[in-house]
Amino acid sequence: MPVKREDGTTVLRCSKCGYELIPQSKEYTKGQSTTSSDRIKTTSVVSEGKKIGRSKEEIEHEKEEYYKELFLELLSEEEYGEET
């Protein structure tokens, strides 16, 4: 990347390691280009993530069962005055 120093000279500086090079001319080119397909990485787990999860109906059924058990436990505590 071209960077101006405090003394006004322009140098090419590596954004990763900080190596500096004084260009021989005012023209320069980028050494390596990448395409979007080179930068995008996916895995089969990410791609198939929606297939692994439970259905909405299964989750709702589990919630109903949990709240039913909780209700019955609280009702028995209120009726008998202590946990059973």
N, C-alpha and C positions, 0 to 999 in steps of 0.2 A: 504494500500500500504506500502511495506517496505521502510523505510527511515533511512538514517544514520544521527545520531546527530553529532555535532561538536566534542564531546568527543570520537567518534568512535563506540558507541553502536548503534545497529540496533533496531528500534522500528517499530511497525505497526501503521500507522497514517491514520485516516479517511480523505479522500480527500474532503468531504463535510463540516464536522464540526471541523476537526482538533484534535479530540480525539486521544490520544496516548496510546498504550498498549505495555508493554514489553513482548515479546513472551517467553513462558516457555521452548520451544525447538527450534531448528533450522528449524524444519519443520512446515509448516502452510498451510492451504487451504483457498481458496476463499469461503466465506459463501454463496453468492448468485450469480447465473449465470442467464443471460438473453439470450433469443433467438432473432434473428432479427425480428421475427413477434411481439414480445413484444414491441420492440422499434419503429416500424413503425406504424404511425397512419395516416389514411386518412379519408376524409369526402366525402359525396356524391357530394358536390359542387365542390370539387377539381377534383374528378373522372369524373364528367360530364361537366367540364368547357368548352370544345370545342363545346358542343351542344348548349350552351347558346348564343354564339357570333353570329354576323351577317355574312352573306356570303360575299365573296370577291367581287362579282358583286354588291351587295347592297352598299358596301363601295365605290367602284369606281363610281357608279352612283351618290352618294351624293357628292363626290369630284367634279365631272363634273358639277353638278348643282351649287355648291358653286363658282367654278371658272367662270362659265358662268355669274352668278349674279355680281361677282366682276368685270369682264371684262366690262359688260354693264354699271356698275356704273362709272368706270374709264373713259370709252368712253364718257359718258354724261358729266362728269366733264371737260374733255378736250375740248369737243365741246362747252359747255356753259360757261366754266370758273369758275364754282362754283358747289357746291353740290346741288342736287335737292331733 
